Amino acid sequence: MKISELVKRNYTPATTIRFYVREGVLREPVLKGKTVAYYSPLHVEQLEYIKELKKDNYALKEIKRLVAEKYSGMTDDHADTRFYTGKREEIIQASVNLYLKKGYHGTTITDIVNNAGIGRGTFYIYFENKEELFFECADKFFSDLDSHFNILKDESNILYRLKRRGYEFLLSFPTLINMLNIIRGASVSDSAIFRDKLDKMLEQLISPIVEDVETGMKSGEIRKTDSTFLGHVLMGIVEYVSYYSYELENELDESLLNDLFHKGWDKIYNGARNQK
């Protein structure tokens, strides 16, 4: 990272960082040309350690000695990446429900640090802003959802697979829809990044449905049609059946939810017209 990002992540002024480097308290950055230098997670760790020592009123000379001892022989590749990754994951876990409850605009960095039990400075070690954190929360949620749908990959009966995919989607509601609606709302009023993220999330949800439809058409179980259009139709049907089910009762038990879904599937598969 450049020094500007290190400043944001540590709340340490650039002049102070450069002073620590000149005095040998902080390790040298990696130089890329005469005016460009890059800092690593190891610099982040060292600056946090220096802050702790300053709070205990250590003199600069003693801080230099203690930092040198603690990080003796360590290179950028030896930074404690398990700690770095683990703490990042904790912040993501603590923030998912917060975003779902308060929305993107309603969630502040103060809310995030309080919910995660961390300091504001620690937040900026791992994330540049709440937008970056939100996207990681969304990615994690949809990655977990993909893992959940992996149970269907070995199912050879394509119609059953489509049916089961819809049911699993229903079970993930309203969390899934809330996450999508947050991105939808932000995509209207915010940068193109949110619109791009929304497109990718919808593609992630609809692509497996389209693949199932195309497999069904090849096997003759589904008549020839526009697979992408049908994928969107099926996705829309399940989404609005989900809305309907949760309007009926805030907490449907699984048996009632299962019954409602099967009635809906019967209407989709067999149609609503009278059979003669």
C-alpha positions in Angstrom: 0.0 0.0 0.0 1.1 3.6 -0.5 1.7 5.9 2.4 -1.7 7.6 1.9 -3.5 4.3 2.5 -1.3 3.5 5.5 -2.2 6.9 7.0 -5.9 6.0 6.6 -5.5 2.5 8.1 -3.5 3.6 11.1 -4.5 7.2 11.7 -0.8 8.0 11.9 0.3 11.2 10.0 2.6 10.7 7.0 5.1 13.0 8.6 5.3 10.7 11.7 5.6 7.6 9.5 8.5 9.1 7.6 10.1 10.3 10.9 9.9 6.7 12.3 11.5 5.4 9.1 14.3 8.0 9.2 15.0 7.2 12.9 15.0 3.4 12.3 12.0 2.8 14.5 9.9 1.6 11.5 11.3 -0.7 8.9 12.1 0.8 5.4 9.3 0.6 2.8 9.8 -1.0 -0.5 11.0 1.7 -3.0 9.5 1.8 -6.5 11.4 4.6 -8.1 12.6 7.8 -6.6 9.3 9.1 -5.2 7.1 6.0 -4.8 7.3 3.7 -1.7 5.1 0.8 -0.7 4.2 -0.4 2.8 3.0 -3.9 3.8 0.9 -5.4 6.6 4.1 -5.7 8.6 4.3 -1.9 8.7 0.7 -1.8 9.9 1.6 -4.2 12.7 4.7 -2.3 13.7 2.8 1.0 13.8 0.2 -0.5 16.1 2.9 -1.9 18.3 4.6 1.6 18.4 1.2 3.1 19.4 0.9 0.6 22.3 4.4 1.4 23.5 3.8 5.2 23.3 0.7 4.8 25.5 3.0 3.2 28.1 5.2 6.2 27.9 8.3 4.5 26.5 11.0 6.8 25.2 11.7 6.8 21.4 15.1 5.1 22.0 13.4 2.3 24.0 10.6 2.0 21.4 13.2 1.5 18.7 14.9 -1.2 20.7 11.7 -3.1 21.5 10.4 -2.9 17.9 13.8 -4.2 16.6 13.6 -7.1 19.1 10.0 -8.1 18.3 10.5 -8.0 14.5 14.1 -9.1 14.3 14.7 -11.2 11.1 11.1 -10.7 9.9 10.3 -9.7 6.3 7.1 -8.5 4.7 6.4 -12.2 3.9 6.5 -13.1 7.6 3.8 -10.7 8.7 1.2 -12.5 10.9 -1.2 -13.1 8.0 -3.3 -15.4 10.1 -4.0 -12.6 12.6 -4.5 -10.2 9.8 -6.9 -12.4 7.9 -8.7 -13.6 11.1 -9.4 -10.2 12.4 -10.6 -9.1 9.0 -13.0 -12.1 9.0 -14.3 -11.1 12.5 -15.1 -7.6 11.4 -17.0 -9.0 8.3 -18.9 -11.4 10.5 -19.9 -8.7 12.9 -21.0 -6.4 10.1 -23.2 -8.6 7.9 -26.2 -8.5 10.2 -25.6 -4.8 10.9 -25.9 -4.0 7.2 -28.9 -6.2 6.8 -30.6 -4.5 9.8 -29.8 -0.9 9.1 -29.0 -0.8 5.4 -25.9 0.6 3.7 -26.6 4.3 4.3 -28.0 3.7 7.8 -24.8 1.9 8.9 -21.9 4.1 10.1 -18.3 3.2 10.8 -19.1 4.0 14.5 -21.8 1.3 14.4 -19.4 -1.1 12.8 -16.5 -0.6 15.3 -18.9 -0.8 18.2 -20.6 -4.0 17.0 -17.2 -5.6 16.2 -15.7 -4.4 19.5 -12.7 -2.7 17.9 -11.2 0.8 17.7 -11.7 3.0 14.7 -8.0 2.9 14.0 -8.2 -1.0 13.9 -11.0 -0.7 11.3 -8.8 1.3 9.0 -6.1 -1.3 9.2 -8.3 -3.8 7.4 -10.7 -1.7 5.3 -10.4 1.6 3.5 -14.0 2.6 4.1 -17.5 1.1 4.8 -18.1 0.6 1.1 -15.1 -1.8 0.8 -16.4 -3.7 3.9 -19.9 -3.9 2.6 -18.8 -5.5 -0.7 -16.8 -8.0 1.3 -19.9 -8.8 3.4 -21.9 -9.2 0.3 -19.3 -11.5 -1.3 -19.1 -13.6 1.8 -22.9 -14.0 2.0 -23.2 -15.0 -1.7 -20.2 -17.3 -1.4 -21.8 -19.0 1.6 -25.0 -19.3 -0.5 -23.1 -20.9 -3.3 -21.6 -23.5 -0.9 -25.2 -24.2 0.3 -26.3 -24.9 -3.3 -23.4 -27.3 -3.8 -25.6 -30.1 -2.4 -27.5 -30.0 -5.7 -24.5 -30.6 -8.1 -24.7 -34.4 -8.0 -28.5 -34.5 -8.5 -29.2 -35.9 -12.0 -33.0 -35.3 -12.1 -33.0 -31.8 -13.6 -36.6 -31.0 -12.7 -36.0 -32.0 -9.1 -32.8 -30.0 -9.0 -34.7 -26.9 -10.2 -37.4 -27.5 -7.6 -34.9 -28.0 -4.8 -32.9 -24.9 -5.9 -36.1 -22.9 -5.6 -36.9 -24.3 -2.2 -33.4 -23.6 -0.9 -33.8 -20.0 -2.2 -37.0 -19.7 -0.3 -35.3 -20.9 2.9 -32.7 -18.2 2.5 -35.3 -15.5 2.4 -35.5 -12.8 3.7 -31.8 -12.5 4.3 -31.0 -12.9 0.6 -33.6 -10.5 -0.5 -32.6 -7.9 2.1 -29.0 -8.1 0.8 -30.1 -7.7 -2.8 -32.4 -4.8 -1.9 -29.6 -3.0 -0.1 -27.4 -3.3 -3.3 -30.4 -2.3 -5.4 -31.1 0.8 -3.4 -27.4 1.8 -3.3 -27.1 1.2 -7.1 -29.8 3.8 -7.7 -28.2 6.7 -5.7 -24.6 5.8 -5.5 -21.6 5.0 -7.9 -21.6 2.7 -10.8 -19.7 0.3 -8.6 -22.9 -0.7 -6.9 -24.7 -1.2 -10.2 -21.9 -3.4 -11.3 -22.0 -5.4 -8.1 -25.8 -5.8 -8.4 -25.4 -7.2 -12.0 -22.8 -9.6 -10.8 -24.9 -10.8 -7.8 -28.0 -11.4 -10.0 -25.8 -13.2 -12.6 -24.5 -15.4 -9.8 -28.0 -16.3 -8.8 -29.5 -16.8 -12.2 -26.7 -18.5 -14.1 -27.1 -21.9 -12.3 -30.9 -21.8 -13.0 -30.2 -21.1 -16.7 -27.7 -24.0 -16.8 -30.3 -26.3 -15.3 -32.8 -25.2 -17.8 -30.4 -25.8 -20.7 -29.6 -29.2 -19.4 -33.3 -30.0 -19.2 -33.8 -28.9 -22.8 -31.0 -31.1 -24.0 -32.5 -34.1 -22.2 -36.0 -33.3 -23.5 -37.5 -32.7 -20.0 -38.0 -29.0 -20.7 -39.3 -27.7 -24.1 -37.1 -25.5 -26.2 -37.2 -21.9 -25.1 -35.1 -18.9 -24.3 -33.2 -20.3 -21.3 -32.0 -16.9 -20.0 -35.5 -15.5 -20.1 -36.9 -18.6 -18.4 -34.2 -18.4 -15.8 -35.2 -14.8 -14.9 -38.9 -15.8 -14.9 -38.3 -18.7 -12.4 -36.1 -16.5 -10.3 -38.8 -13.8 -10.2 -41.5 -16.3 -9.3 -39.6 -17.7 -6.4 -38.7 -14.2 -5.1 -42.3 -13.1 -5.1 -43.6 -16.4 -3.6 -41.1 -15.7 -0.9 -42.5 -12.2 -0.3 -46.0 -13.7 -0.2 -45.1 -16.4 2.3 -43.5 -14.0 4.7 -46.5 -11.6 4.4 -48.8 -14.4 5.5 -46.9 -15.0 8.7 -43.7 -13.6 10.1 -42.4 -17.0 11.2 -43.7 -19.8 9.0 -42.6 -23.2 10.3 -40.8 -25.4 7.8 -43.7 -27.7 7.2 -46.0 -24.8 6.2 -43.3 -23.3 4.1 -42.7 -26.6 2.4 -46.4 -27.0 1.7 -46.7 -23.5 0.3 -43.7 -24.0 -2.0 -45.0 -27.3 -3.4 -48.3 -25.6 -4.2 -46.4 -22.9 -6.0 -44.3 -25.4 -7.9 -47.4 -27.3 -9.0 -48.8 -24.1 -10.5 -45.5 -23.3 -12.3 -45.0 -26.8 -13.7 -48.6 -27.8 -14.5 -50.1 -24.3 -15.2 -53.2 -22.6 -13.8 -55.6 -23.6 -16.5 -58.2 -26.4 -16.1 -57.0 -29.7 -17.5 -59.6 -31.5 -19.8 
